[in-house]
């Protein structure tokens, strides 16, 4: 399986579940280099999207087994060599956040790490004390405003953390474990929980501003587009709510279980795929289908450029594809 590809310059950088992290030429698909994590022990898996700098691709790996050792890797973009690797027990599927010389990443044990981007040295650790690491699989991505990191962990708490020191500034009990990423928009933090609720919480004080009860569990990463909060509703639907979380504005049902790791906003559309191989672009305003395509393999990760999509599949094929609306001007 390919995770979410990152598009950077003339490269596509992407990890997979068979233990490899690779760089491909963006135009031709030619393999530039590959790193085999078996050099460090067992073959590790990659689920998060890499953080890209001019020199490095930084990404967490995971191996969800007792006594496992996974790493956060910093790969040199020119050669694929590991400039540094920091052990993080069973690992992380979090998309990293970076500001200046720091990278913050959430592990599957519920530890928020501040890493020095140049060396991989851990500057501080916040332990949320969860005893159920696999619950972090759906709660992987924190948010940041540069000064603070906002993280929801499997212990059922949303925290604001000082980005420099790791000190907890406030904590809000959600009443149930988080099942989505944390999204910061307009001073409000959005997060969904296992007891079928969406919350809107003040980033400054941690006070609950909005709350919406849902028919199913909200899942995966959240997105914001055209005054709509976009989220997965259960395993087979995409939905949108208004910013004040007064109601669900629309729900789009798919033919089978969602295969994409998160909804991706591209050129004003919401992109999702399902296990039948269908790949859809939805109108964020009303949830109506704009276009669709069928792939013989299920789409899992989505990377984007101006007019081309880079689609990683569960079966291990990577596609560079121009959707119907892009082809006339490509």
Beta strands, then each sheet from edge to edge (+ up, - down):
strand 1: 6-8
strand 2: 11-15
strand 3: 20-25
strand 4: 31-36
strand 5: 51-52
strand 6: 56-60
strand 7: 71-76
strand 8: 82-87
strand 9: 97-99
strand 10: 102-106
strand 11: 111-116
strand 12: 122-127
strand 13: 143-144
strand 14: 148-152
strand 15: 157-162
strand 16: 168-173
strand 17: 183-185
strand 18: 188-193
strand 19: 197-202
strand 20: 208-213
strand 21: 218-225
strand 22: 228-233
strand 23: 237-241
strand 24: 248-253
strand 25: 264-266
strand 26: 269-273
strand 27: 278-283
strand 28: 289-294
strand 29: 299-304
strand 30: 309-313
strand 31: 318-321
sheet 1: 1+ 2- 3+ 4-
sheet 2: 5+ 6- 7+ 8-
sheet 3: 9+ 10- 11+ 12-
sheet 4: 13+ 14- 15+ 16-
sheet 5: 17+ 18- 19+ 20-
sheet 6: 21+ 22- 23+ 24-
sheet 7: 25+ 26- 27+ 28-
sheet 8: 29+ 30- 31+
end
